[in-house]
Amino acid sequence: MIPGFEPSPLRGILSLLLALTFFVALDSTAKHLAATLPVPMLVWARYTIHCLLMVVLLAPSMRGRLLDTKRRPLQVLRAATLLLVTVLTMSAFRIMPIAEATAILFLAPLLVTVASGPLLGERVGPVRWLAVAIGFAGVLMIARPGTDLPAAGMALAAAAAVAFAAYQLLTRVLSPTEHPVTTLFYTALVGSLLSALALPWQWPLPAIDARQALLIVSLGVYGGAGHFLLIRAFREAPASTLSPIMYAQLGFATLAGGWIFGQWPDAAALAGIAIIGVAGVMTALQARRDHGRAGRAIAAVTGSARTRS
């Protein structure tokens, strides 16, 4: 804990809500730009600007600590996984509404629940399995037969959800030993370097006007600011408090898709989005209860040992 720092759950919640607002702004801007500009160019700009901001703002004080890690291969793999999520997500946003694509992406925590048992040795109880089943039912309501959503867009969003689940699992593996700012810097640096490899295939890059240039710069600002606020939020408040609030992004994305692009979900899709949100909140609340029981059990064992001694 930083000396003199007093966590504040209220500040944490407000920071998280602002972070989610930045993420929806990033998605909306990317969707708008992807209609006329190549996705690889936008992805490269998003990570490169994010990386430059961290170098300018943090390198003078942190210096070599930005790159100081004991698990560099895992850091690179995690960053590459998030880059894949960004490419798939932007590609999905280009051809389908933000609300439905975001909802499918939010299957990732449910996929983490499925994978955490065999991969991390965690116990997955009946409530979490029920939440997984409910979440997939929500996806079926969004991708039901007869919907006018493009199959390619749904496939891209589903692939992004799988990649996002892998990213979350890698984050959980790294978080006990790695400084969050260092992890964030590797995310930006690796994303910038790897995405640059795709630029020659897009050459010559299309000409852009001043307005498009500002919007492209905003991608990195939104992404960097959002992740910084996300880190700040989890420093102010425990994950058990913040995890259910993450699903507010589904509501933000629905409003953005409707107001900005005129793409309001129909009744069935809206119900599916709400069902996925409910399933995610169920998973988060059950995780909080499991964590609380584990904490009480450890305290009881510790207290018993102290009594015997």
DRENRODREN-549872 format. One record per residue: residue in three letters; z, y, x of N, C-alpha, C, O in turn. Coordinates in pm, whole numbers, plus 50000, padded with zeros to 5 digits. Layout:
N
ALAZYXZYXZYXZYX/...
END
This chain:
309
MET500004988050084500005000050000500005012550088500715012950188/ILE499235022550051499165034950126500495042350110500965043949997/PRO501115047150221502395054250209502275066250116501345074150126/GLY503245067350025503275078649933502345077349814502315086149728/PHE501565066449808500625064849697501315057949580501935047349597/GLU501205063849463501785058149342500655054349246499975063149194/PRO500455041449222499385037349130499625042948990500755044948947/SER498535045248920498605050248783497595042748697496395044748713/PRO498065033948606497125026748520496205036048442495035032848421/LEU496725047648398495875056948323494735062048411493585062348367/ARG495055066048535493985070348626493005058948651491805061248663/GLY493525046848660492665035348683491695033248568490505030848590/ILE492175034148445491335032248328490275043348320489105040648294/LEU490695055748344489745066848340488685065548450487505068248427/SER489115061248569488155059148678487165048248643485975049448673/LEU487655037648580486765026648543485755031148438484575028048448/LEU486205038348338485285043048233484225052348291483065051948251/LEU484625060848387483645069648451482675061448535481485064448539/ALA483185051148604482315042448682481275035648593480095034948628/LEU481705030648477480785024148385479735033948334478585030148312/THR480145046448313479185056848272478115058948379476935060248347/PHE478535059148505477565060548615476625048548619475425050248643/PHE477155036548597476295024648601475245024948490474095021248513/VAL475645029348371474675030348261473655041348291472475039948258/ALA474105052348352473165062848392472175057548495470985060748490/LEU472665049348589471785043148687470745034348618469555035148648/ASP471195025948526470265016948456469235024748374468055021448373/SER469695035248306468785043148222467745050448308466565050748273/THR468195056148419467265063048508466265053348569465075056348580/ALA466745041548608465855031448666464815026948563463645025148597/LYS465235025248439464295021148334463215031848316462025028548303/HIS463615044348313462655055248297461665055748413460465057048391/LEU462175054648535461305055748652460405043548668459255044648711/ALA460925031648631460155019348650458925018748561458045010348583/ALA458855027348462457665027648377456435032448453455315029148416/THR456645040348560455515045848636455595043248786454605045348857/LEU456735038848836456895036848980457275022249008457895015748924/PRO456895016849125457185002749155458675000249174459385008349234/VAL459144989049121460564985549129461054984349273462144989349303/PRO460304977949367460814977149505461104990749567462064992249643/MET460285000649536460505014249587461815019949532462575026349606/LEU462085017749404463305022849342464535015749397465565022049421/VAL464425002649418465544995049474465874999949614467035002049647/TRP464845001749696465065006749833465735020449830466675022849906/ALA465275029449745465865042749736467315041949691468175049049744/ARG467615033349593468975032149542469945028249652471025034149663/TYR469585018349735470495013649841470505022849962471545024950023/THR469355028349997469285036950116470075049750095470815054050183/ILE469925055949980470675068249953472165065249946472985073049996/HIS472525054149884473925049749881474465048150022475565052650052/CYS473695041650109474115039450248474275052750323475255054650394/LEU473315061650307473385074650375474595082650330475245089250411/LEU474905082150201476085089150151477355083850216478245091650252/MET477465070650231478655064950293478735068750441479825071450492/VAL477605069050509477605072850651478065087350666478885090450752/VAL477535096150583477875110450592479325112850554480015120650621/LEU479805106450449481135109450396482255101450462483385106350473/LEU481965089350507483045080650555482985077550703484025075150765/ALA481795077350763481685073750904482505082850996483095077851091/PRO482575096150971483375104451061484845100551068485475102251172/SER485405095450959486815091750959487045076950989488005073351056/MET486155068150939486355053850958485665048351082486125038651142/ARG484555054551121483805050451240483495035551236482905030551140/GLY483905028451342483555014351352484175005451247483724994251226/ARG485205010451180485865002151078484954999350959485184989850885/LEU483925007550941482975004950833482284991450851481914984950754/LEU482104987350977481424974751006482374963851049481934952751080/ASP483674966551052484664957151102484954946350997485604948950896/THR484474934451024484694923350933484834910351011484224908551116/LYS485624901350959485794888151021484854877950958484794866451003/ARG484134881950854483314872350780481934878450753481494879650639/ARG481274882350861479994889350848478934881250774478244886850689/PRO478764868250803477724860750728477944861150577476984862350501/LEU479204859950533479484860550389479234874550334478774876050220/GLN479554884750413479284898450370477794900550349477374906550250/VAL476994895650441475534897250431475024889450310474174894350235/LEU475524877150291475084869150178475464875750046474664875849952/ARG476664881150037477094887849915476204899949885475774901949772/ALA475934907849989475104919749970473684915849929473084922349843/ALA473154905249990471804900749954471764895849810470764897649740/THR472854889749765472924884949627472904896749530472224896249427/LEU473664907349562473654919049475472284925849475471844931049373/LEU471614925849590470254931349596469334923749500468534929849430/LEU469474910549498468674902449406468994906149261468094906949177/VAL470284908249232470674912549097469984925649060469484927148949/THR469964935049153469354948149128467864946849100467354953049007/VAL467164938949181465724937149162465434930849026464564935448953/LEU466174920248993465944913348866466294922248747465594922348646/THR467404929648760467844938048650466874949548625466494952148510/MET466464956448732465504967348714464194962248656463564968948574/SER463784950348699462544944548646462694941348498461754943148420/ALA463884936548458464124933748317464164946548235463594947248127/PHE464834956848287464904969648216463524975748194463294982848096/ARG462614972948285461274978848276460544974148151459714981448097/ILE460844962048104460054956547993460884953047870460334948247771/MET462204955247873462994952347754464124962647739464444969647835/PRO464724963647619465754973647596466984971547685467314960347723/ILE467644982747717468814982247804469954974347740470604966347808/ALA470194976247610471344970047546471274954747556472234948447598/GLU470144948947517470004934447518470024928947660470624918547685/ALA469364935947754469354931247892470754931647952471154922448022/THR471504942347924472874943447974473754932547916474594926847986/ALA473574929547788474374919147724474144905647790475094898247817/ILE472874902347818472584889647884473174889548024473694879348069/LEU473114900948095473704901848229475204899248225475764893748319/PHE475854903248115477294901548104477704887148074478874884248049/LEU476734878048076477084863848077477684859748210478324849248220/ALA477494867948314477944864348448479424860348455479734849948514/PRO480364868148395481764863748402482004850148336482884842648378/LEU481224847148231481374834048167480824822948258481384812048263/LEU479734825948329479224816248426480204814148541480344803148593/VAL480894824848580481934823648683483034814248634483564806248712/THR483394815248506484394806348449483954791748462484754783148499/VAL482704789148431482184775448441482224770548585482554758948611/ALA481874779448680481764775348821483084775448895483224768848998/SER484074782948846485314784648922486094771648935486844769949031/GLY485944762548840486634749748851486144741548968486914738749060/PRO484854737448968484374729049078484264736249213484414730049318/LEU483984749349210483774756549337485044762349396485214762249518/LEU485944767449312487154773949362488424766049332489514770049373/GLY488294755049261489464746849229490394753149128491574749649122/GLU489884762349047490724768848947490734760748818489774753748785/ARG491834761848745491954754948618491274763248509491544775148494/VAL490394756848434489704763548323490214757248193489894745848161/GLY491024764948119491654759747998490744760147878489614765047886/PRO491234755047765490414754547643489984768147591488894769547535/VAL490834778447608490464791747560489254797047636488364803047576/ARG489224794847764488074799747842486804791847808485724797747800/TRP486934778747787485754771147747485254775747611484044776547589/LEU486174778847520485774784047389485044797347406484044799847338/ALA485544805947496484904818847520483494816947575482574824247538/VAL483314807047663481984804247718481034800147605479904805047598/ALA481494791247517480644786847406480294798647314479144799847270/ILE481264807247286481024818847201480014828247268479114833447202/GLY480174830447397479254839347468477824834347465476904842247445/PHE477624821447484476274816147480475704816647338474494818147320/ALA476574815547239476104817247101475594831547080474614833747009/GLY476284841247142475824855047134474454857047195473634864447142/VAL474204850347308472894851347372471814845447282470714850947272/LEU472124834347216471154828247126470814837547009469684837446960/MET471774845546965471494855146859470564866246908469734871146832/ILE470714869947035469824880247091468424874647114467424881147083/ALA468354862347168467074856247205466594846347099465924836547132/ARG466934848746976466594839546867465074838746847464354848246882/PRO464574827646792463144826746762462714837846666463424841146571/GLY461574843446692461054854046606461384868046654460844877746601/THR462254869246754462564882446806461364887946881460544880446933/ASP461264901246887460134907346957460464910547103459694917347170/LEU461614905647151461954907747291461034899347379460794887647348/PRO460524904947489459614897447575460334885847645461434887547697/ALA459694874247647460304862447710460514864947860461514860347917/ALA459584872047922459724874748066460954883348093461674881048191/GLY461194893248008462364901748026463654894048010464594895948088/MET463724885147910464924877147890465154867548007466284865048047/ALA464054862148060464174853148176464684860748298465524855648373/LEU464174872948318464654881048431466134884448415466884883648512/ALA466554888148294467954891448271468844879248290469944880448344/ALA468384867448245469164855248263469294851648411470364847748456/ALA468204853148485468264850548629469204860448698469934856748790/ALA469194873048652470114883048707471564879148680472434881248764/ALA471824873548561473184869348527473664858248621474814858248664/VAL472784848748651473144837948744473434843548883474424839948946/ALA472564852548930472784858749061474044867149062474774867449162/PHE474324874048951475524882448942476784873848943477804877848999/ALA476714862048882477854852848887478114848349031479264847649075/ALA477044845249104477204841549245477804852949325478654850849412/TYR477364865149297477914877049364479404878449335480184881349426/GLN479814876349210481224877549176482064866749244483184869449288/LEU481524854649253482254843949322482424847349471483494845249527/LEU481364852449533481464856349674482454867849693483184868249792/THR482484877049598483444888149605484874882849599485734887849672/ARG485124873049514486464867349505486864860149633488024860249671/VAL485894853849699486174847049825486504857149934487384854650017/LEU485804868449935485974878350041487154887750020487754892350117/SER487494890649896488464901349867489844899649930490454909749963/PRO490374887449950491714886450009491784891250154492864894950200/THR490664891150227490714894150370489924906450412490084911250524/GLU489054911550325488144922350364488524935650301488954936150185/HIS488364946450378488614959850325487524963350224486344961450254/PRO487874968250105486864970850002485794980850044484634979450005/VAL486164991050123485165000850166484174994450263482984997450259/THR484674985650351483774978450441482804969750362481614969250392/THR483324962850261482474954550176481424963050105480264958950095/LEU481814974650057480884983549990479814988450086478644989750048/PHE480204991250212479224995950310478214985050343477014987850354/TYR478674972650358477734961750383476774960050265475594956950284/THR477284962250144476424961550026475264971450039474114968050014/ALA475584983750077474564994150089473644991750208472424993150197/LEU474224988150323473434986550445472464974850435471274976350462/VAL472974963350395472114951550384471064953550274469914949750291/GLY471474959550163470524962250057469404971350103468244969250067/SER469734981650181468734990950231467764983950327466554985750317/LEU468304976150421467454969750521466554959150460465364958350492/LEU467114950950372466304940250314465254945650217464124940850216/SER465624955550137464654961050043463524968350114462414969250061/ALA463784973450236462724980250312461614970550350460474974750371/LEU461934957550358460914947750395459814946650290458694942350319/ALA460134950450166459134949550059458224961750052457184961349986/LEU458604972550119457824984850106456384983650157455484989050093/PRO456124976750270454714975650313453804969450208452614972450204/TRP454354960750123453554954550019453224964349906452344961749825/GLN453944975549902453714985749800452904997549854452685007449784/TRP452454996449980451785007750045450325008650000449664998349985/PRO449835020749979450535033549988451425035949866451065032449753/LEU452585041949891453505044749782452925055749693452245064749743/PRO453195055049564452635065249474453225079049501454375080249543/ALA452455089249476452955103049489453955105849379453815101049266/ILE454965113749411455995117249313456155132349309455925139149409/ASP456545137549193456795151949182458275154649207459065145449231/ALA458655167449201460025171449233461035165249136462115161149177/ARG460665164649009461585158848910461815144048937462955139348932/GLN460765136748966460915122548998461745120549124462535111249133/ALA461545129449223462315128349347463815129949320464635122549375/LEU464165139649236465575141549203466135129449129467265125249154/LEU465365123849040465825112048966465995100049060466935092249045/ILE465075098749157465195087749254466455089449338467175079749363/VAL466725101749382467955104249458469185101149374470185096149425/SER469095104049244470255101549158470595086849148471745083449120/LEU469625077749171469925063449168471005059949270471955052749239/GLY470835065049392471825062249495473155069049467474215063449496/VAL473095081149411474335088349378475095080949269476305078949280/TYR474395076949164475055069549055475655056449106476795053049074/GLY474855049049186475355036249236476535037949329477545030949316/GLY476435047249425477535049349518478785054449451479885049449477/ALA478625064449363479785069949292480415059649200481645058849189/GLY479575051649133480105041549044480935031149118482025027649073/HIS480435026349229481175016249305482435022149368483465015449376/PHE482355034749414483555041149468484635042349361485805039349387/LEU484255046649241485225047849132485755034249090486915033049049/LEU484905024049099485355010549065486445006049161487455000349119/ILE486235008549290487265005249390488535013249363489645007949370/ARG488365026149332489515034749304490285029749180491515029749178/ALA489545025449079490185020548957491055008448985492185007748936/PHE490554998949064491314986749091492434989149192493304980649210/ARG492415000849259493565004549342494665010549256495845009349289/GLU494275017049147495245023749060495895014248959497045016148921/ALA495155004048916495644995348809495274980948840494264978548907/PRO496054971248792495764957048819494514952448745494134957948642/ALA493874942248801492654936848741492904931948599492024932848514/SER494104926748573494404921648439494354932748334494064930148217/THR494634944948375494554956448284493124961048266492714964748156/LEU492354960948374491024967048372489904957648325488924962148267/SER490054944548349488954935348321488464935948177487254936248156/PRO489334936348075488804937247938488024950147912487104950347829/ILE488384960947983487744973847960486324973948016485504982047974/MET486024964848110484674964348167483604962748059482474967248076/TYR483984956447948482994953547844482654965947761481804965347673/ALA483304977147789482884989647727481464993247770480785000847701/GLN481024987847884479664990847931478624985947830477544991847820/LEU478924975347757477994970547655477764981347548476634983647505/GLY478864987847507478734998547409477995010447465477135016147398/PHE478315014247590477625025447653476115022647664475295031447638/ALA475775010247704474365006747721473625007047587472475011347580/THR474295002647481473675002847348473385017247305472315020147253/LEU474355026147326474165040147290473055046547374472235054047321/ALA473045043547504472015049347592470625044547552469675052347546/GLY470505031547524469205026147485468695032247356467495034647341/GLY469615034847262469205040647135468885055447145467835059847098/TRP469775063047206469605077647210468505082047306467755091447277/ILE468405075247421467445079747522466055073847498465055080847510/PHE466015060947463464715054047453464345050447309463265045147284/GLY465245053147214464965049647076464925034747050464285030246954/GLN465595026947135465575012347123466935007347072467755002547150/TRP467145008646942468395003846883468264988946853467234984746799/PRO469264980746888469204966546855469204964546704469804972346630/ASP468524953846658468614950646516469974944246487470784942246578/ALA470224941246361471564936646322471974923846394473114922546439/ALA471044914246405471374901546470471644903546619472594897846673/ALA470814911646686471024914146828472324921746851473054918946946/LEU472614931346763473864938846775475064929546759476064930846830/ALA474964920146666476044910346649476174901746774477284898646818/GLY475034897746833475074889946956475724897347071476504891647147/ILE475404910347084476024918647188477534919247168478304917947263/ALA477964921247042479394921947012480074908647042481194908447092/ILE479404897547011479984884347035480174881947185481194876547227/ILE479184885847266479314884347411480484892747462481244888247548/GLY480634904947408481764913347446483094906847411484024906947491/VAL483184901247291484424894547249484724882747340485874880747380/ALA483704874847373483904863347461484394867847598485294861547656/GLY483824878547650484264883447780485694888447778486464885747870/VAL486054895647672487434900447661488404888747646489494888947704/MET488014878347571488844866347559489114860347697490244856747729/THR488064859247777488204853647911489144862047996490004856748066/ALA488974875347989489804884348070491274883648027492164883348111/LEU491514883347896492894882947847493554869647882494744869247915/GLN492784858647873493354845647910493674845348058494684839648099/ALA492794851448141493074852048284494354859848311495124856248400/ARG494594870548234495814878348251497024869848213498044870248282/ARG496924862148104498054853648065498314842848170499464840048203/ASP497234836748221497394826448323498054832148448498924825948508/HIS497614844248486498194850748604499664853748582500484852048673/GLY500014858148460501414861048430502264848748435503384849048487/ARG501754837548380502514825048385502694820248527503774815448564/ALA501644821448609501744817348749502774825748823503554820648903/GLY502774838948794503764847648859505174844148820506074844048905/ARG505384841248690506724837548645507164824248705508334822448740/ALA506224814848719506564801848777506974803248923507934797048969/ILE506224811548996506564813849137507934820549148508734816949234/ALA508184830349061509484837249064510614827549033511674828349094/ALA510384818248938511424808648903511724799249019512884796249048/VAL510654794649087510854785649201511574792849314512464787449378/THR511154805449337511784813349443513264815749412514114814549499/GLY513544819049287514924821349246515764808949259516914809649301/SER515194797349222515934784849233516224781449379517314776649412/ALA515234784049465515454781249607516534790149665517334785649747/ARG516554802849623517574812049673518964807649624519954808749696/THR519004802649498520294798149445520834786249525522024785649556/ARG519914776749559520354764949633520794768749773521664762249831/SER520174779349829520524783049965521804791149969522254795150077/
END
